[in-house]
Every structure is written in C-alpha cells, then in structure tokens.
Amino acid sequence: MKLLKIIRSAATDPFLLLTAAGVAVALALILFVGGFASSAPAASKGVLDLSDWDLGAEGTVKLNGEWAFYPGRLLEPSELGELGGKVAPTYIKVPGAWNGKGMGSYGAGTYRLEVRLKPTDRLLALHKQVIRFADRTYIDGKLTGESGTPGTSRAAYEPGNVPYTVAFYEPGDRIEIVIQVANFDYPTGGIFLPLSFGLHEDVQWARQSQSILEWAGVIVLLLFSIFYFSLYAFFQRSAPFLLFGGFFLCFSVMLLFNGQRMFMQLMPTFDFEWKWRIKDISLFLTLPFLLGFTATIYPSPAYRRALLWPAAVIVAFCAFVLVVPFHVYSWAQEPMTALFAFFMSGMTLLLIGSYTVGKYGVIEKRELQFYILGLCCLILTTLNSAFRNKGDGTFLSQALSDLFLVLFVLFIASMMAYRYFETYASMVKLTDRLQAADQMKDDFLLRTSHELNTPLHGIMNLSQAMLEDAGAALPGRGTREKLQTIRNTAYRMSNLVSDIIDLARMKDGRLQISLKTVDLASCVAVVFEVYGFLAKEKAIRMDNRIAPGARYATTDENRLMQVLSALLDRGLNVPNLTSVTVNSERSGERVLLTVTAAGTGFADAEAEEERIRAGLSVAYELVREMGGGLKAELSASAGSMRFELEMPLAAVAEAAGAPVAATWAKDAGQAEAAAGREAYRPESGAYTYTVLVVDAEMLHLDLMVNLLAEEGYRVLTARTDEEALRIVEGPDRPDIVLMDVLLPGGRSYELSRSIRHSFSPIDLPLLFVTGRSTPADVEAGLAAGGNDFLKKPLDPGEVRVRIRTLLAMKRLAKEAAQSEMAFLQSQIKPHFLYNALGTIMSLCYTDGPRAGELLAVLSKYLRIIFHEDHTEDNVLLRKEIELVRAYADIEQARFGQRLQIVFDVDERLLGCRILPLTIQPLVENAIRHGVAKKVSGGQVKLAIRRHESQVEIVVEDDGIGMTERQVEELTDPGRDRDGVGFANIMKRLANQTGARPLVESGPGRGTRVTILLPYTE
C-alpha cells in the first residue's frame, strides 16, 4: 500500500513528470546518435570495398567488419606475403575482443585488412582510438604508428593504448593495413573501438573537435573545483563545498585521462602503471564524493548507513588499485563498474523516493529538485558514453556528453546558489535596516554636534573675554588658571565635535579643503597652549622643535589644527608620560612633522594600537584629503608613541605672498637658446626622445621648451594644427605630443583624431594640456585619442613624470612588438610546406632529377628562413632576392605553365639594406590570391629600381584583381590580422618611414603594389 501511495504521488507531481519526460527524450537522443548506423560498406573476409565511396563527399568511414586475423603471431607485411596461402587466417569482427578466436585473455596476434578505394592524390589518414594493450600499424608495408611495444611474451611486451593518427598518400586503388596487437594486462584484448579512415582534413577535424570539447570540459570542471575549494578555504568551512570541490577535481582528471587521453599524449613517458591508476581512481572516486554530499542532506543513521557503506566499498577498491599492478586489479574493473552504476542509480532512486514522500532532508524542496536533475544528467552522461563509439556519430555523441555535463554543472551550481539565496535575501533586509539605523545615528550625531557647538563656543568666548578684561577684579592667580582650563577644555570638546561633523561631511562628499601656506611653528604653539593645562597638572614637558627649513607647509590650517589636537589628545594618554616633543624635517619637497610622546610602557600594546586606529580615523581621512600622509608607531618596550605627519612643502617666498607662477618665469632669450640647442644626455652623449609641443601661446611654448630641454629631450614646436600634422607625418616624427586643448579655431580634437588615424596611442602618445579637467572634458579628450591630461597651472614635476610614464609605456610596447614581429617573421606557413612536399613527392614518380632539384631549392629556402636573425631591423637586398627566387622556383614547379615569374632587379642595388621579409610575402600574395585563382594562370613581375634617395619595389600580377572595397579593407590600418602578410608589412613600413604601400587593382586586370624604402648601404 505504501508503494502504491508513492507511485500515485509521483504520478501527480509536475516536477517528476517533467523530469521523466526530459529523461525519455534524452534517452531517445542517445539511442539515435549513439546507435546511428553508417551507410558505409563493412569489411568481409578481410576485404573492405570502398571503390564506390567518395571520401571527399561522403566523409570518413569506420573500418568495421571481418578482418583477417593470425592468432599467436606478430607478422610483418613482408612475412604475410611470404606465407601466401600456406597459413589460412581466421576472420574476426572489428571492433571486438579476440577472446575465443583461438586466443585467451593474454597473447598476441596480427590483424590484416585490404581496402579497395578510388585512386586519389589527396592526403589520407587513419585514426586509432583503443587497441588493448600495445599495437603497431603498417600501411602498405610501412610502419606508420605504434603505441607501446607488441610482444609474444610479457617480457618482450610494453603496454601503451594511446590514441594516434597516421597520415599517408596512396595513389593506387588498394591499401593493405596490418596491425600487430599484444595484450598481457587486461582480461580482454584486441581492437575495441572502430578505426576511422578518410581524408586527412576530415579525420583531423573530427579528432580535434572531440579534443576541444574534452578540454573545455576539463577546464570548466577544474574551475568549479577551484571555486568550491576557495569557498571552503576562505568563505565557510562547509562540508558540501569540500565534497563538491573533490568531485569536480576527480571529474576533470577523469576527462583528461579518457576519450582522446590528452594527458597520455602530452606525457608519453609518464609511468604506465600510474597513468592507469590515476585514470581509474579519478573515475571511481567521483561516486563517494556524491554519496558523502547526499549523506549531509539526510543525516539520519538509516540514510547514512545506506549511503556511506557503498562509498566505503568504492574507496576500498581505490585503495586496492593503489597497491597492486594494473594487470591484477583490471580483472575487477568490469564488476566494479557495474557496481558503480548500481550505486549511482540506487542513490538517485533513493532521492526520488524521499522527494516523493516529502522528505527533503536539511535542504529546501527546490534544492533537492536541482540535485535530482543534476544526478539524472550525470547518469545520462554515463549511458551516452556506452553508446558513444557505435556508428559514425562520435563527434555528435561527444557533444551530447558535454551538453549533459554542462547541464549537470548548471543544476549543481543552481542548487548551491539557491541554498544561499534566502540567506542573502535576509542579509539584504538586515543590511537595509542597519543602514537606516546608521543613517538615523549619523543624523542624530550631526544634529547633536551642531547643538553642542553653540554652547561650547559660548563658553570659549566668555572665558576668553574674562581673561582679556583688564578692568575686571579677579580674585587671584588661581581663578585665572581655572578660566584658562575652562577655555581649553571647551576648545578640546569643540575639536571632538568638529570631528563628528567632518566625518558626516566626508561620508556625504561635502568636505571642503582650503589649501594655503601654513606656519607650522605657530600652529604647534597654539595647540601646546590649549593642552598646556593638562601637561602642567601631570608635570609633562612639551617641546616645540620646528626646524627653520621645514617650517612652512601647504595645507588647510583649520584641519591641521584639528589633526594636531587629535594627536596630542591621544599622546597625552600614554601611561606615565614624561614629555611631548614636536619636531620637523625636510624630505625632498615634503615636510615630515613628528609628534613623540615618551612614557614608561603599555600594559596591552595590541589593545592600544586598536584604540589609536579607532580614535584617529577622522584624522587619517583629513590628512589624506589635504594631500599628506599619517603614520602611527607604538614602541611597547620604550613606552613611547610616535606620529609622523607628512605634508607638501611650501617655499618661503610663497609664504611671503610671491605667486607660484613666478617659479616658471624665465628669460625669453634663455628659452629661445634652449629651443635652439640639441638636447642630449651627458652620460650617454646621444639624443633621447623627441617631444612635439603644440600651443598657440608663445610664452607657454618658451616655458615648455626650456623645461623639456633641461630634461634631455629634443623639442619641436608648432603653433597651428597644420604645422603639427606636417611634423607628425614627416620623416622627423616625434616620440610624444604635448598639445594645448585651446588651439586656434578649436582644432585640437580634430588634430588628435587625424593623428590617431595613422598612429595608435602606443605608437605616438598624446598628452593634452587644459585649464579644465571636468569629467566631460576628460571624456572628450580621451574619445578624441588622448592618452592623458595635464591641468593648468602646470607643475614641472608632474609634467616630467607624465611624459616619462608615457614614453616608458611606448618603449615597453615597442619592445614587445619587436619580439612579436620576430616571432611572426620566423614562422613558415604549414600549407606552403604541405604543397611543396606534395609537389616534390609527385615528381618523384615522374621526374626524379627535377624532384631532387626542388628538394635542394626547398632546403635553401628553409635554411634562409631558419638561419636568419629575425630581430634585425634590415637585411641585404641580395638575401631577400635569394629567398624570393627559392620560393618562386617551388611555386613554378607546382603550377607549371600556369605561372610565369619575371625578375627586373637593378643589380647595383643588391648591396643596399631593406626591411626583412618584405618582398617575399608580396610575391606570395600575388601568386596565391592573384594568379593561382585565375584558370589560365598568369605572370608575376618583380621590379626594383632606385629613385634618388629611395628604392622603389613593385610587385605586379595580371591575376583576378580586387574590387575597390577589397583594396580599402586591405590597406585599412585599423583591421587586425595575424601572420606575416600585408598587414605586417604595412605596420613595419609605417614604423620606419611613416608611409604606406600603394595598391592599384581592379577586377580582371591584376594588382600592382608599390613600396618606397630609403636607400641605405
């Protein structure tokens, strides 16, 4: 009755009904994809007839069917030919185990298959996935691949079982495939998964696609593992985080060791035993982690026993795997795999049954739903793996496995996210209430502080008035001291109230800072006077030791007094205080003000440090707002407290009222002389960077020229946008541009955009000088192509730092670009090698001497490429022409009469130097994209002539040509391209000369590319 009740409840539950429907659809999809039958022929009696199969149109085939099999012998192709009809083979189904075909579990044998196909000159390939447990593959008598070492005994045998792909040409109509197989480790041996045969690009595409999907799964699962371990380590020590971190780690390792077995291909020398131990343990350990997590959901003893005993069995088997050899524990793998599937299914059914009767454990109903969906996806992944290699649906099946895996990860992530959603929602509500209470507290403190300020100021004013009233009859000296105490205490309380008000203003962003020159000695004297009554009561010595050279600072006087009061108030609380000393010193362009309170020690130094940080929080913020810094040091052994207050130094002239801009004033004659002389670094004797200053105001130009020339820069000036653009586009291009935003006619932003059309922010940094720095101004300047801003009035130190920073970035980017350029120049395009080798191989059958000549040419081409120093800025034209001729000879052999190449090179120019790899890519483009695409072929002409101080290089073809849009896209410097093609040449040419190649082309009339380089010997 109880079972019927559970079934009726499940039949009416929408979640379970939808889950059942989804699982049914998924199973149907698995059966369709995994069991998809191929239309390709099957082998019969050791022969596979593919003569009617078009590999190019119909794709790859599985070499399934009856193979000839020679049990107990490892025969090479030559031995099979010698045997002839002396030894009759048996026929065995592939894929499948050899057990029972004259073989036991262990042994060796030879498989043979004859494939009949249409003759083709295209590259073919054979992919082997799983052959237990060592194999060697021969195609047409040649050894093409092996994994491990087959042998007829365990001593002569070395296991491997790693997937590989072999490529070969077969111009005939028959292929003989011979595979030697040996197994002394697994209970079943032989070819277990189909061998894929087809065109090389099709086989490689299928293999690489599957590898990409597997790598994606490994990376995603590993990231989730790191995520859950991080949550456990840094967020909450919760068992589910640890268990799911372990599960995802094992799952990612399992994917890495299965399928295409990427780890085994990456680490072929890794110990075989440990490779397979890790592979098997990572698979089996996923279940104990899931069982452990489920036990945390249902902590009752009955559930824990039902869940943890299976986990203990799996863990015990993993321990067994660790201590025994592979050939021992492999006999238990298949039973344990079945037990693994049984435990997984049983756990899922247990959860579904508990859900049906309303037992959700310690989690919410929605969380349990997500968990059940995740487990269903995991089971579907396992089922799909069982069907993965049937038929020809390998890639689709792998994609289906990845889909189930992604859904599993999403459901588990949703479950964990939902678990903390309610907590987060309650935290948000609590935060809102706390923020409201905090705001009420701030309003109360602010209102109370304003109310307190009125009576405090009244007390200070009345006490001060009584002290200054000379006609008043005071009882005596003691009464006067009491009035001073009242006044100073009110002053201290007023400072505390000001701290509260400033804290509220800082939170609202309304704090006003007024910087000016301040006399530190006067400020310290006032504070000492205020706190003198406390020092007198405790017999504390107070010393004002402000140095004359560090007496003036640029700061807010009222805020500084507030900070000093806070520091003295804290210092006077040092136990057994004996003295308070304030001194100052100059450190470059800064003033260091030190407040030292000397006592006898602290009972609890850590607690005192906490009180300092809490009590001086407002002081820290005020100092930061004034452009300074504050540090507190506590010496527990010496019993002293020390504060360091850092502020900008103010010049004495500035304190006397001299304008700041006066330091910029220079004699006009000196500025002109600085502009005229060539700036250089004395230590190097060479010029450094060139700076272009663009400003309409002559005074500003003189100031900038003088400043930059003293820094060792070569300075160019321009007063209009046309003049600046002419300098930038000329041969003497600057390294950086300083531009006033207010150029005549408001043309500064247009000039910036014109510069950016030709030069990137790294190639030519642009620094705007402006009197306004609002967010709108900054956004407009950056949008126009600026790198940074300088605000008037200019600070010489800031100008130097900004320019040095931008030039350092440019230098680093240039070095990185040179390294990238050297790397790109050193690459050889694979398709060129394939085509060249294919041409030479075809000539081997028809024209042996010509094939030898081409091999020599190819060797010369490779020697030039590999031995050339690609970090050089230029090479001899002679070397470039040798490279072009070697490349042209190879391509002429390939295209025959369809390609004519004409060289019209001035022999007197062979000793000049040009950019490396400039001509060969142009000739290659002319052949590949111009002449080769023309049915009748055509001619490529290379002409090199000298015109005065320049070398003109022209590459012209009469191929298919290009449209105007194609020419625009090709010459657009903003388009990103890879390789050492036309974009690379454009970039290097722009960096050296500032010019671009001239491209003339039209559909049907060919293409002409002209490059002008400076003539250098």
N, C-alpha and C positions, 0 to 999 in steps of 0.2 A: 504494500500500500504506500509506503514511504517513497519507493522508487517511482511508482506511478505519479505520485504527487510532484516529485521533482521533474519528471518528464512533462507533465501538464504545465508546470510553472515555466519551464524552459521554452515550451512551445508558444507561450503567450508573451514572452519577454522580447521587446523590439530589438534590443541590443544583440541578444543571442541569435535571433532570426537573421538580422543583417550580417552578423559575423559568419553564420553558416552559409549564407548566400555568397559572401565575398570569398570564403574558402573554396566553395564549389567552383566559382568562376576561375579562381587561381589554379585549382587542380586541373580543370579543363585546359587552361592555357599551358600548363606544364606538360600535359599529355600531348597537346598539339605540337608544341615547339620541340620537346624532347623526343617524341616518337615520330617526328616528321620523316617520312620515308623518301629517300633520294630517288630521283629518276635515272641516275647514272647506272651503267651496267655493273654487274657483280662478277668477280673472278670465278672461273670454273676450270677445274683440273690444272691449276697453276697458270692460267692464261686469262688476262683481262683485256677485252677488245674495246678500245676507245677510238677506233678509226672513224666512227660516226659522231663522236663527241667533240664539240667545238669548245676548247678550253677558254678561248677569249670571250665567247658569247655566253656559254652556259656555266662557266665558273669551275671551281675546284671539284674534285671527286674524292670520295673515300675509297681506299684500296681494300674494300671488304670482299669476302667470298672465300673460295677454296685456294689456298696456296700449297705449292709443293713443299713437303716437309721431310727432312732427313734426321730422324731422331738419333741422339747419342753421338753425333759427329759435327765438328765445326769445319765446314768445307769452304774453300775459297772458290771464286768463279772459275778459275782455271782447272781446279780439281773436279768441279761439276762437269766441265766439258770433257775431261778425260774419262770420267765414269760412263758418260753416254747412257746407253741402255743397260749397263751392267747391273746397276742398282736401281730398282724401281722405288720411287718416292711414295710416301703416303700423302694424303691430302687432308689438310687441317683447316678448320674455319678460323678466319681472322676478322675481327678480334675475338679472342677466346683463349682459354687455358689449354696447355698441351697435355694436361693430366689425362691419362687413359689412351693417348695416341702413341703407344709404345714408350711412354715416358711416365716417371713418377713425379713427385713434387720437385726433386732436385735433379739437375742434369744439364745437358747442353744439346743444342740442335740447330739446324740450318733451315731457314725459310727461303723460298725462291718464287719469284713471280715474274712472268713475261707480260709486258704491257705493249699492246699494239695501238698506235696513235697516228694521227695525221702529221706528216713532216712539218716542222716549224723552225724558224731561225730565232725564235724568242727564248728568253731565259726561263727555264723550268725550275721547279723546286719541289722538295719532298719534306714534309714536316712529321716528325715522330714525337709522340706525346709520352706514352707509358709502355715500356717493354721491361719486364721483370727478368733479371735484375741488372744484366750487363748486355750490351749489344754492340755490333759493328756492322755498318751498312756499306755495301758495294753497289755501284751503279755502272753498268756496262764494264764490269771488271775493275773499276777504280774505287779505292777506298775513299768515301766522301764524308763519313761521320762515324763517331763512336761515343759511347758513354760507358765508362768502366772498362774492364778488360774481360771478355769472354774466355772461359777455360773449361776443360773437360773434368777438372777436379777443383776442390775448394782451394788448394794450394796455388793453382795456376789462375785463379779467378779473382777479379776485383769488382765489387758492385758499383753501380753508378745510378742508372734510372733517372737521368736528367733530360728534359725535352731539348731538341735541337732541330734546326732546319738546314738542309743542304741544297745548293743551287748548282745547276749544270745545264749545258747545251746538248741537245740531241737533234742533229739534222736528219737522222733517219726515221724509219717508221716503227722501230722496235726498241724497247728498253728492257734490260734484264736487271731486276732488283734482287740482290742476295743479302740476307740479314742473318748474321750469326748471333745466337742468343744463348745465354747461360744463366742459371739461377741456382744458388745454393743458400738462399736466405729466406724465401717466402714459401708458404705451403703450396702456392700455385705459380706456375711460370708460363712464359710465352708473351705474345703481343696482345695486350689487354685493351688498348684503345685504338681506334682507327687511325691509319696513316693518311694524311692529306696530301694530294698530288694536284698540281696545276701550274699556272703561270706564276713566276716568282713574285710579281707585284701583288697578285691575289692572295697567295699564301702568306706573304709578309703582312699584308693589310689585316688579314684575319687574326694572325698571331699578335701583332702589335695592338690591335683593338682590344683583344682579350687582356693583354698585359696592362694596357692603360686602365681598363675597368678594374682590374685587380689592384693596381697601385692606388687608384682612387679609393677603393675600399680600405686598403691598409692605412692610408693617410688619415681618412675620416675617422676610422675606429681608433687609431693611435691618438688623435687629437681629443677624442672623447675620453680616452683613458687618462690622458694628462689632465683634462678638465676635472674629472671626478677625483683623481688623486690630489689635485690642488685644492678642491673644495674640502677634502678630508683634512689636508695638512694646515690650511690657512683659514678655513671658514668654520667648520664644525666637525668634531671627531665623531661622525655618524657612521655606523657600520654599513648602511646602504651605499654610501659614497665609496668606501673602500672595496666593497664587493663588486660594484659595477666598474670601478677602475680596473680591478683584476680581470673581470670578464672581458672588457673591451681590449685590454692588453693581450690576453690569450687569443682572442678572435683575430686581432690584427696580425699576430705572429703566425697563426694558423693559415691565414690567407697568403702570407708571404712565403710559406713553405709548400703550399698546394697549388693546384692549377698549373700555371706555367713555371712554378717553383723558382721564382725570381731570386730568392736567396741562394739557392744552389747554383744558379747560373752566375750570380755575382761573386760567390765564394766557392769556386770549384775545388780548391784544395782543402776546404774545411773537412774535418774528420767525418767519415760516412756515418759511423755509429751515432755520433752526437747530432748530426743533421736530422736523422730519422727519429731519434729520441725527442728532440725539440718539436719536430713536426707532429708526432703522435701525442705527446703530453699537452701541447697547446690546444689540440682538438678536444681531448677528453676533459681537461680542466675547466672548460667553459661551463659544463653542467654543474659541478659543485658550487661555483660562484652563484649560479641562478638558484640552486636549491637552498643555499645559505641565505640569499636575499628573501626567498619565499618564507623561510623559517622566521625571519624578522617580522614578516607581516602577520603570521599566525604563531604567536609564542607559546601556545598551549602545549603540554607534554605530548599529546597524541599526534598533533601535527608535526612537532619537531622530530619525533621518532620516525614518522613516515617520510620525512624529507631528508634528515641528516644521515640515516643509515645508507640510502643509495649514494649520497655524497661520499661517505666513508669508503664504500666499495670502489668507487671511481678513483679516489685519492690513493687507495692501497694499490690499485693496478698501476697508477702513475709511478708510485714508489718502486714497484716491481720492474717497470720499464727502465728506471734509472740504474738499476744494479745488474741487469742481465743483458747479454748481447741481443742484437736485433733478431738473429735467426732463431733465438729461443722464444722471445715474447711475441714474435709475429704469428705463432700458432694460435695465440689467444686473441688476436686483434679482431677477427670477424665475429666471434661470440661476444666480445666486449662492445663492439659497435652495435650489435643488435640489442644488447642490454642498455646501451646508451640511449638508443631510440626509444626503448620501452620506458625507461625512467623519464625521459623528456615528455613523452606522450602522457604518462601517468600523472606527472606534475601538472600538466595543462588540464587534464580531465578533473583532477582534484580541485583546481582553482575554479573551473567552470561549475562543478557541483556545489562548491561553497558559495559561489556567487548566486547560484540559483536559489538556494535556501536563505539568502540574505546575510551570510557570514562574510564580512569584508575585512576582518582582522583589525589591525590598528590603523588602517588607511581608509580613505573615503571610497565610496562606490565608484566614482569616476576614475580614480587612480587605478582601481582593480580592473576596470574595463580597459584602460590603456595597457596594462600589464598583460592581460589575456590576449589582446590584439598583437602585442609585440611577440609573445611566445608563438602564436599562430604563424606569424611571418617567419620566425626562426625555423619552425618545423617545415614550412613551405620551401625555405631555402635548402634544407637538407634533402627534401624529396626531389627538388629540381636538380640537385647535384647527382642524384641517382640516374636521372634521365639525360643528363647534360650531353653526353657524347654519343647518343644514338642518332642516327640520321646525319643530316648536314647542318643542323641548327646550332652549331657550337657557339657562335657569336651571340645569336638571339638568346640562347639559354643562359649565357654568362650575363647578358644584360638583364634578364629576368631575375637571376640570383641577386644582382646588385640592386634591383628595384626592391625586392623583398628585404634586403639588408638595410636599405635606406629607410624603408617603412618601419622596420624594427627599431632603428636608431631614433626615428621621429617619435614613435609611440613611447619608448622608454624616456626620452627627453621630455615629452609632454607629461608623462606620469610624474617625473621628478619636479617639473615646473609647477604642475598643479598642486603638488604636495605643499609647496611653499607659497602658493598664490594667496591662500586665506591668511597665512601669517603675514605676508606682505601687505594685504589689504588692511588687516588690523593695525599693522605698524604705520600705515599711511594715516589712518584715522587718529591713532595716538599722536603721530607727529603733528597733525593739524591742530589737535588740542594743545599740545605742548608749545607749538609756535604761537597760537593765540594767547596762551598764558604768558609766554615770554614777551610778546608784544605789550600785553597789559602791564607786565612788570617794568618794561622799558618806559612806557608812558607814565607809570606811577613814579619811577625814579626821576624822570626828566621833569615832571611837574613838581615833585617834592624838592628837587635840586634848585629849580628856579625860585621856589618859595623860600628855601633856606638862604639863598644868596642875598636876598633883600636884608634880613636882619643881620647877617654876617657883615655885609658892607657897612651897615649902620653902626655896628659895634666897632669896626675898624676906624671909621670916620670919627666917631665920638671920642674914642680913646686917643686917636692922633690929635684931635682938636684940643683935648685936655692937656696933652703933653706939650703942645705948641703954645698954649695960652700962658704967656709970661706973667700976666697980671693976676692969674688965679693963685690963691693962697693954698699951697699944698701942704699936707701935714708933715711931710718929710721925704727923705730919700726912699724909704721902703714903699710908700704909696706910689711913687713914680715908677719904680720897678714893677709893681703889680699891674699898673696901667700898660706898661710895655708887654708884660706877659699876656694880658688880655688881648692886646692888639695882635701880637704874633700868633697866639693860638687861633684867633679868628682868621688870620691870614692862612694858616695851615688848613683849617677846615674849608676855607674858600677854595684852596687848591684841590682838595679832595672832591668838592662839589663840581669844580671845573672838569676834573677827570671824568666824572659821571656824564656830564653834559657832552664832552668831546667824544666819549665812547658812543653815545647815541648818534651824534653827528657823523661819525665815521661809518657806522652801520648804514646810515641813510645816504652816505656820499656827499654830505653837505659841509665837511670840514674845510675851512678857509685857512690857507697858509700865506703869510706875507713875509717874503724873504728880503732881508736887508743886512747891512753891515752892523754887527753887534760887538760891543766891548765886553769880552768875557770876564775881565777883572772886575768890572762894575757889577755884572750880574752875580758873580760869586760873592762879592762883598755884601750885596743886598740879601742874598739867601743866608749868609752867615749871620747877619744882623737879626733876621727873622728867627733863626733857630738858636741864637746865642743864649736865650734864657734856659733852654734845655741843657746846653753844654755847660753853662755856669752851675746849674744845680748838680750835675754829675761830675764836675771838675774835669771836663774834656777839653783838650787843647785843639783849636781849629786854626789851620794854616792855609793861607791863600798864596800859592806859589805860581801864579800865572806868568809864563815867560814873555818877555817883551816881543820876541819874534813870533810868538804864537798867541797873540792877544786878541786878534780880530777874526771873526768867522762870519760867513754868510748864512744866516738862519733867521727864524722868526723869534723875536726877542721874548714875546709873551709865552710862547710854547716852550722856549728854552728855560725860562724861569720855572715853568710848571714841571719840566723834567728834572731840573736840578733839585727842586723841592722834594720831589718823589724819591730821588736818590739819597738825599740827606736824611729824609724821614726814615728810609729803610736802613741806612747806615747807622743811625743813632740807636737802633735796636740791637746792635751787636753786644753780646754779653761782656761785661767788664770793659767797656770801651774806654780807651785812653786818649785817642787822638783821631781827628778827621783832617785829611790833607787833600787839597785840590791843586793839581799842577797841570801844565800844558806843554806840549812839544809839537814841533812841525814835522810832518811826514810828507814830503813832496808838496802837493797842492792841497793837503788836508791838515786839519788841526786835530790832535788827539788830546782830549780833556779827560784826566784821570781823577777819580774820587776814591780815596782809600780810607777805610775805617778800620783801625787797628784795635783788637781786643785780646782776650786770653783763650778763646776757643768756643766750640759749639757742642752742645750735648748731642744733637742729632743733625748732622750735616745734610743728609738727604732731605729731611723734612724742611730744613732752612732753604735749600735750593728750590723746593717746590713753592714755598712761601714767596721767594723772590720772583719767580716766574709769574705767579698769580698776581702779586702786588704791583708789578711793573709792566703789566700787559699794555696799559694805555701809554706808558712812556715809550715802550718799544715802537708802537704804531706811530706816535707823534714824531719820533726821531726819523723813522723811515719816510714819513710824509715830507720831512724837511730835507731829505736827500742825504741823511747821515746813517750812522750805524751805532748800535749799543750792544755791549757785551758785559756780562757779569761773571766774576770769578770768585770762588769761595775757597779759602785755604783753611781746612779743618785743623791742620797741625799748628799753623801760625796763629789761628784765631782771627784772621783778617778777612774783610770783604772789599772787593775791588771792582769798580765800574769803569769801563772805557767808552767814552762818547766821542765819536768821530764826526767831523763836520767839514764842509768846504772852507778853505782858507780865503780870507778877504785881504786884499792888498791895503797897505797903509794909505796910499794915495786915494784909493777908493773910499776908505773911511773918512778922509778929509773932504769928500764930495767930488772928486775927479770922476768924469764919466768913464764907464767901462770901455766905450768905443775908442777912448784915447790910446789904448794899447795897440790898436790896429793902425793908428796914423803913421804913415811912412812918407818919406820924401819922394816926390814924383820922379825925380831923377834916379833915385835908387831903384824904384820899381821898374823903370824902363831898362836900366842896366841889368837887373835880374832877369827881365824878359828876354833881353838880347843874348845873354850868355848861355852856352850849352851846359845844362846841369849834369853833374856826374857824381858818382860815389867815390870819395877819395880813396877808400880802402880797396876798391876794385879797379878804379881808373876807367870804367866803362859807363855808358849811359844806362839808366834803368828803364822806367816806364815813361810813356808819353801821355800827357794829360791835355785834353782839349777843354778850355774854359769858354763858355758861350754866355755873354752878358752884354747888354746894350750900354750899361753904365761903365764909363772908363775908370772911375775910381774903384769900383768893385773889381774890375779886371786887374788893375795895378796891385790891389791888395792880395788877390788870389795868386797872381804870378809870383809875387815876392815870397809868399808863404810856401808855395809848392816848389819853387826853385831852391829854396833853402833846404827842403826835404830831399833834394836829389832827383827831382822829376824834370823831364824835358817838357816845357809848357808851350802849347799852341793856343792862340786866342781867336775868337770870332765874335762879331757884334750882330750879325744877322743870321737867319736860318739858312739862306742860300750859301753864305760863306762857310757855315759849319758843315752843311751837307757836302759841299765841294771838298772840304778837307777829309771828311769821313770816307768818301768814295775814292779819294786819290790814293796814290801809292804810299804816301807817308801817313798811314792810318793810325790814329791814337789808340791807346790801350783802354782809356776810360774817358767819359764825357761828363763835365760838370755844367749844368745848364740852368739859367735863371728861368723861372716859370713865366715871368713877365717880359717876354721878348716883344719887340715892336710888331704890332698887328695881331698879337695873341697867337703867334705861330709856333709856340714851343711844343705843344702837344702834337701838332701836325709834323713837326720835325722829328719828334720822338717816334711817331708811327712810321715815318719814312726810314729812319734808321733801323727800326725793328723789322721792316720788310726784307732787309738784307742781312741783318746781324741779329743773332739771338742775345738774350740778356747775359749769357755767359761769354759769348764772343766779344761783345762790346758793352760793358756795364754803363748805365746811365744814372747819374745822381742829380736829382732836382734840388734847386735852391729856392726856397719860398719864404715869404713873410707870414703865410698862414699854414696851419697844419691841422685843420679840422678833418674829421673822418671823410667828409665829402671831397676835400682837396686831395687827401691821400689816395682815396679810391680812384679819382680821376687820373692822377699821375701814374698809379700802378697799372690802370687799364690802358693807358697810352704807351706803356712799355718801360716805365721807370723801374729801377732796382731799389732805390732808397731815397730818403728825403733829408735835407739839411734845413733847419729853420733859422731865419734871421732873428736877431743879430748872431753872426757866426762865431762859434767858439773854435779857435785854432786847433785845440786838442781833439775836438770832435771831428773836424774836417780831416785831420791826419788819420784818425782811427777808422773812419768810414771808408776812406779811399784805400787804406791798407787792407781792410777786410775784403772789399770787393775785388781788389787785384789778387789777393791770396786765393779767393774762390775761383777767379779766372785761371790762375796758374794751375791750381789743382785740377780743374776741369779740363784744361788743355793737356796736362799730363795723362789724365785718364783717357781722353780722346785719342792721343797718340798711341797709347797702349792698345786701345780698341782697334785703331787703324792698322797697327802692325799685325794684330791677330787676324783681322779680316783679310789683309793682303796675303797672309800666309796660307789661306785656305785654297784647296783645289776642289772644284765642283764635282761631286760624285758622278753626275750624269755624263760629264765630259770623259772621265776615266772609263765608265762603262761603254760608251760609244766607241772610244778609241780602242779599247781592248777587244770589243766585238768586231770592229773592222779588221784588226790585225788577225784575230782568230779565223775570220772568214777568208782572209788572204792566205793563211797557212795551207788551205786546201787547194788553192788555185795558183798562187804566185808566191812561192816561198821566199825568193830573193827580195821581192818588194816588201813582204812581211818583215823580213829582217831589217830592211832599211827603216821601215816605220817604227820598229822597236827601238832602233838607235835614236830616231828623232824624238820618240816619246821619252826615252831615257834622258836625252839632252834637255827636254822641256822640264822634266821633273827635277833634274839637277839644278837648273836655273832657279826654279821655284823654291826648292828646299835649301839651297846654299846661299840664297840672297839674304842680306841683312835688312829685314823689313822695318827696322826702326830708323833707317837712313831717310833723310829728307829728300835726297835726289840720287839719281844713278846716271851713268853714262848712257847716251842715246844708243850707242853700239850694243850694249847689253839688252836694252829694251827691244831693239830690232831683232836680235837673235831670238828672244822669247817669242816675238810675233811670228817670225819665219818658222820656228819649230811648231807653233800652234797651227799655222796656215798649212804646213805640209800634212799634218794629221787630218785636218778637215778636208783638204783636197782629196786625200786618199779615200775619205769616207763618202764624199759627194760626187767624186769623179768628174765627168764633163759638165755637170751642172754648176760647178763653182770655178770661177777664174779670179785669181788674186794678182793685182798689179802693184809693184813697189816702185814709187818715184821719189827716191830719197836722195837729197844732196849729200854726197859722200863727205864733204867738208864739215858737215855738222855732226858727224858720228862722235866726235870728242866732246861735244857740249853735254851739259847735265840737265836732266828734266826730272819731273816727279815720277817716282816708280809706279809701275803698273797703271800707266795712263793710256797707252796706245792699245795694248792687247785687249782690254775689256771693250774698247770701241770697235775693234775689228771683230771680236766675238759677237757683239750685239748686231753688227752689220750682217754677219753670216747667219746667225740663229734667227733673228727677227726680221731680216730683210730678204736675203737671197734664198735661204732654206725654205721659206714659206711660199716661194714662187715656184710653180710647177716646172717651168722651163729653166729654173736656176738663174744665174746672173753673174755679175762681176763686182768685186770689191776692190777699191783703189785706195792706196795709202800714199799721200803726198806730203813731203816735209821740205819746207823752204824757209830761208831767212829773210826777214824784212826789217832792215836796220837793226834795232836792239832787241828784236823779238824773233822767236821761232814759231812759224805757223805750221800746225799739224792738221791735216784734212783727211778724214776717213769718209769715203763716199761709196754708196752702193746703188744699183739700179733695181732693187727689190720691190716689195709691195708698197713701201712707203707708209706714212702715217697721216691721220687727219690733224686739223689744227688743234682740236681738243686733246688729242693724244700728245702732241708736241707740248702744249701748255702743261699737262699733267706731268710730263717727263721732266720739264725744266722748272717745275714749281719747287722752290727750296723748302717749303713747309711740309712736303709729303715725306713720311717716314718710310725708309726702305732698308732691307738687310742686304748683306753681301758686298762684294767689291765691284759693283756695277756703276751705272751712270751717276746715281746719287752720290756715291762715294767720290767720284771724280769731281763732281760739282763742288762738294764740300771742301776737298783739298785745294782745288783751284781758287775758290773764294778766299780760303785762309792765306794763300800765298800771294795772289795778285789782286783780289777783290773783284775780278771779272768772272763771267760765266761763259760756258761753251755756247757757240752759235749753232742752232739746229735748224736746218732748212729741209722740209719734207712735204710731200703731197701724195695722196693715194695713187698708186700705179706709176709714180715717177721716181721712186727711190728716196734716199735720205742722205744728207750731207752734214757732217758735224765738223766744226772748225774750232780749234783751240789755239790761243796765243799764250806762249810762255816766254819769260825773259831769257835772253841768251846769256848763259854763264858757262865758263870753261872750267 
